[in-house]
């Protein structure tokens, strides 16, 4: 039953930038910020400090606590004016150490550091064009292509801002990025607004981050979301910004509200925790069921389960105990080991479910293996009935904009009807939130939303060429 596909959609990355006007310990502060973004990527982490115009970096494969140790940070210079930080999850089946961000690049006008979240849909065309001009790449990172494009455009432009603007005209797809020149910090969000990016303030200093929860944890003040197509610049003269051409179809990823973002974040005017509660309430309205208790799969199903309980009047119960010291199951893990990891990761409170009709809420189903395991655990613990409710629609199509979803052929809902999937996972009933309901959970969002992985409708250019580097030095996951 178990295979090597991921059991949850993962986002590619989280980005952070800080402009230091208050003599903060920049390395320690950036590490604290990256702890707040760790949920967006656990495969590599790094930070770069800019002091007197020179970049100094610490980065490696691993999570924040393993890479950004006190000993590692002690090698960085004290002080510093600008920092750029990054946590990464890659959609590839392998890791490249050279792709660990922030990437620091030196060119004729100086240096730049870049951290990127998203996926360029014209990556192959841009990279091939640069290679034909003699460019040498160290990795397959989209951040490297963006940095190289900025450097190329800078040569023919009067200043860095004009080079960034020209680069945004060249790029297609999803990119929220934090970029540093020797003297300024930039926050850049693509014209569609696929990935979140926000601006904050800490005393007299400024923050750019993927999510507002980071600003909160640092004790800062949220200023606003960075608009689709906007470039925010922070330097000695303070903050300024300009807008490139914004596409008429903005496309913030709806799955940010379902799973990707932390519940204590506010993204483009919508509180993530409230959105998930609303998803649970809508789930009950669309797919009611008689039951004794309702519970959620930790952690992303808990808020929706509470909303379902509120709407239905069914008792909310803590049913699963999650071992937080066991990481996510991942690609490359064999069937037997994956089943063992799943058993170690979740355990059922038998006294809570024994003899009960249980509604279990989860955020998504990709290939059904984890859902089947959860239903099996509940029934083995004595549940009389298990009704599964999913707080998003069926995944039927792939994502091209930075969320790691398999090809259509590997998505279980692309092959099976809801009834066939219910039978496969062993639940007594199975229902998904509708696409219309999903849009309702983000009511009040300042921009339009992307539901392409559910509907197959994309309001942005899709990749025409799939790039594969046969010379890459690959570190297997």
N, C-alpha and C positions, 0 to 999 in steps of 0.2 A: 504493500500500500504506500509506503513512504518512498519518495524520490528526491532528487537533488535540486528541485526548484525552491525558490525562497517562499516562506510561508506567510510573509507580509510584504506589502510594498514598502520600499525604503526610499527616502529622499537622498539626493546625492551629497549635500553638504550644508554647512552653516558657516556664515562669514561674520567677521567683526572688525571694526576699526575704531581707533581712539585718537583724538587730537588733544594733547596734554598741555593745558595752560596752568596747571596747579601743582606741578612737581610731584605727581603720583608716582609710586613704584610701578612703572609701566608694565614690566614683565609679570609681576604678581597680579596686577589688575586684569591683564589680558587672560592670564590663566583662569582666574575666577570667572571671567565672561565665558570662556570656552566650556567650563563645566556646565554653564547654563544652556549651551547649545549641543551638548554631547548626544542628545537624543537624535540629532540630525545626521550623525555619522560617527561610527566607532572603529574605523579602519586605519585612519591616520590623523595626525594632529600637528599643528605647528603655529609658531608665532614669529613675527619679524618686528624688530625695534629699529626705528630710524633715529639716529643720533648724529647731530652735526652733518646731516645729509647722507650718512653712510648706513647701509642696512646690516643688521646682525640677526641671525636666525637660530632657532632651535626647532627641529621638527623630525618626525620619524613615524613609522608604522606603529599603531597602538592607540590607546585611549589617553585622555588628558593626564590621569594620575600616574600612568606609567612613563609617559614621554616628558611631560613638563614638570619634572621633579625639582626640588630645591637645588640639588647639585647641578642639574642642567641649566637652570635659570641663573645660577651664580656665575656662569661663564659669560653672561651678557653684560654689557656696560651699564653702569648706574645711570639713571635719568633717561633721557630720550624724549623726543617731541611727538613721534607718531608710532602707533603700533597697528599691525594687521594680523588677524588671527583666523584660523580655519580648522574645521573638523570635516572629515570626508567619509563618504560612502561611495564606492564605485559601482557602476552598473555592469562592469566587465567581470569576467570569470577569474580575473587575476589582478594582483596589485603590482603597481610599478613604484618602487621607492622614489624614483626620479620625479614622479608626479605629485609627491607630497607637497602640499601648499602651506603657506604662501610661496609662490614662485618668485624668485628675485632674478631680474634680468638686467644686464648692463648693455647699453647701446651708446650711440654717438653723443646723445644729449645728457647722459648720466645713467641713472638706474630707476627701476620701478619695481614695486612689490605688488602682487595681485593675489586675491582670494576670490574664488568664483563658485556660484551655486547655479546649476542648470545644465542645459545641453544645447549646443548650437546645431541647428538643422542643416546648415551649410558648412559644417566643419570640414568635410572632405574636400569641397571645392576650394575653400580658402587655404587649407593646408597644402593641397597639391599645387596651387598657384604659387605659394611661398617657396615650396621646395624647388619648383622649376626656376625660381629666381636665385637659388643657391642657399636657401635657409636650411639650417641644421637643427633638428629637434631632439630634445633629451627624453621626451615622453609622449604619450598620446593624450595628455591633458588638454581639455578645451581652454583652460586658463592660459596655457602656453601660446595657443593660437591667438587668443585675445591680446595678450601682452606683445606678441610679435607684430600683430596688426597695428597696435597703438604706436610701437616703435617705428614701424615703417611709415605710418602716416605722419608721425612727428617730424620726420626729416623734411617734409615738404610744407609744414605748417609753421605759423608764427609762434605758437605756444602749445602747451600740453592740452589745454582745454579744447582747442580746435582739433587736435589729433584724436581726442576721445570722441568728439562729436562726429568726425569723419568715420571713426571705427564703428560707431553705432549705426551709421548708414550702411556699413559693409556687412554687419552681422545679422543673422536671422536665427530665430529660436529663443530659448530662455537663457537669460543671464542677469542675475543680481550679483554685483561684484563690489568689492572694496579694493581700491587701488591707491597706492602711495607713490608720489614722486618724491624727490629729496626734500621738498618743502611743503607739500600740500597733501591732504587726504581727500579722496573722492569716493562717493557712493553712486553707483550706476545701476539703474533698473531698466530692463528692456521695454520697448514700446507696448508690448502686450501685458506686462506686469505679471508674468507667470509665477515668479517667486517673490515672497514677501521681503521687504527691506524697510527699515525705519530709522528715524533720527531721534536722538535724545541728548540730554545735557546732564553733566555731573559737576556741580559747582560752576567753574568757568570753562570747563572742558567739554568736548563733544563726543558723542557716541554714534556709530553706525552699526546696525546689527540686523541679522535675519529676523529676529523676533523681539518683541517688546519685553518679554520676561527677563531678558538679559539686562535691560536698563533698570528694571525693578530690583533685581538681585544685587546690582551694584549700588543701589541707593540713589539712582538718578531720576530724572524727570523726562517722561515721554513728551516729545515735541510733536511729531507727526509721522505718518507714513510717507516714504519717498514715492512720488507719483510714477506711474508707467512712463517711460521715455524721459525721465528726469535725471540730470547729473547734479549732485550736490557737491560743492567744493568748500573745504575748510582750510584756512590758512591764517597767517599773521593778521590779516585784515578782517577775520571773522568768517561768517557763512555767506555764500552766494550760491545761486543755482541757475540752470537754464534747462529748457525742455527741447528735446529733439521731437521730430514728428511722431505723435502718438497714433498708433493704429486705431481705427474706429472700433475694432473688436478687441477690447481688452480681455484677458484670459487668465485671471488668477486661478490657480489650481484649487478646485473644490475640496480635494482630499486633504488639504492643509487643515480644514475644519474637522474632518472626520478622524484623522489619525496622525498626520505628520507633525503638526505643531504641538507645543506644550499647552495644556489647558489653561495656564495662567497668562497666555499671550492674548493680545488684541491685534487682529490683522485687518487692515483696511476698514476699520470701524466696527468689526464684529468680534465680540468676546468668544474665544474658542470654547471655553467651558459651557457658556450658555448655548452655543450652537450645538454641542453634543447633547445637552439636555433636551433641546428642541427636537433633535433627531429621534431621541427615544420616545418623546410624546407623539411625534408624527408616526413613528413605527406602530404604536398601539392603535392610533386612529385608522391607519391603513390596513393593519393586520392584527385585529384583536384575537385574544385567546383566553380561555378559562384556565387558570393555574393557581397554585398555592403560593409560590414564591417566584421572584424574578431576581436574576443575578447577572453580573457582567464578567467577561473574560478580562483579567488584569492585563494592562492597566487601561488600555484605550476603550474598552467596552463598559467601563464602570459608570462614566457620566451618562451615557445613553441609557444604561439600565436604570439609573435613578429617575431619568425622565420618563421611561416606560412605566415604572412603578407609580410615579405621581399621576400619570394620565389614567392608568388602569385601576388604581386602588389596590393592586396586588402588593403584598408585602415584599419590600426589598430586603435581601439577605446576602451577607458575605458568604460565599460558597467555596471559592477557590483561594488557596494560599499559594502565593507565588514565591519561589526561591529567587531572590534578586541577585544572587551570586552566580547564577547560571545564565550565560549569554544567550542571544538569539540563535536559533537553529539557522543554518546558512547553507549556501551552495557548496557542493563538494563533500557534504557529509553523507556517509553511507546510510542505507535504510535502517539497519539494526541500531546504529549509534544514534540516529535521529530520534527513533522511538524512545530510546533510553533517555536522551536529553529532554524530550517532552515530558516524560514521566517524572524526571527529577525536577523539572521547572514548575510544574503545576500539580497540586494535590487538592483533593476534595474533602471538605468537612462533612463526613458521612452522616453525623447526627442532624445536620441541617437539611439534607436532601432525602434521607431515607423515607420512602413511602409517599413522597411529595410529587406533585406535578410541577415541573420546573421550566421556566422560561429563561433561556441563556442568551445574552446579547453579546455579539461581537461586531467589530467594525467592518470586516470584509472577508471574503473567501477567494483565494486565488486558485488553488488546486484541490482543496478539500481535505487534505491529510490532517491538518491540525484540527479542523472542525470535527472530523470523524473521531479523532483521539479524545476531544473534549466530551462529545456525546458518550463515548465508551466509558470514560471515567465516571460520568454522572450516573450511568446505568449500573455500572459495577458497584457504585456506592449506594444503590438502592432506590434511585429515582424511579417513580412509577411511569412518568411521561417526561420527555425532553422536547421542548419546542424551541427551535433556534430562530432568532430574529437578527437580521444584519442591518446595521445603521448606514448602509450605503447600497446603491444598486449593484447588479451583477457586473463584474469586470468582464467585458467582452472584447475590448480592443486594447492594443498596446499604447503606452505613453512614449512620446518622442521628445519630451521636454524636461527630462531630468528625474522622473520617478521610475524606479526599477520594476517595470512590469514585463513579464515574458511575452513572447510572440503569441499571436492569437491562438495558434495550435496548442499552446501549453496552458491556456486559461480554461479552467474546467467549465465555466458558464458559457464558453463559446462552443462547447461540445455537448453539454447535457442541458435538458430542461430543468426547471426548478424541481419538479417532481422526481426526475431521475437523480438529481443531485441530493435531494432529501433521502432517497433510498440508499445512495452511496454512503452518506455519512451516518445513516442509522437514526436520524431524528424522527420524532412523531409528526412534526410539521416544520416547514422552513419557509420563511418569507424575507424579502429584501425591501428596503426603502425604495420608493420610486424615484426616478430622475426629477420629477416635479417636486417631490418632497425634499430631495436633497438640496435643491435650489432654495427652498423655503428656510432651511436651517441657517442660511447666510443672509437673511433679509436685513437690509440696511447696509450691505457692503457697498463701498464707494465706487467699485469698478465691476465690470462684467466678469463672468466666471467661465472656466473651462471644465466641461464634462466629457471630453473626447474619449476617455477610456471606457465610459459607460455608453455613450450615444454613438460614437464613431464620427462625430462632427467636430472638426478642428477648424478654428478660425485663424490659423497661421500656416506658413509654409512648412511642408513636411520634407524630410530628407529625400533627396533624389539619388544620392549615392551613399552606400554604407562603407565607411572607411575601415580598412583592416591593415595594420602594420605588421607585416610578416617578419620584420627584423627586431621586434620589441623584445627586450629582456624581461621575462615575465616571472613574477613571484606568485606562485599559486596560492589561492586562498586556502 
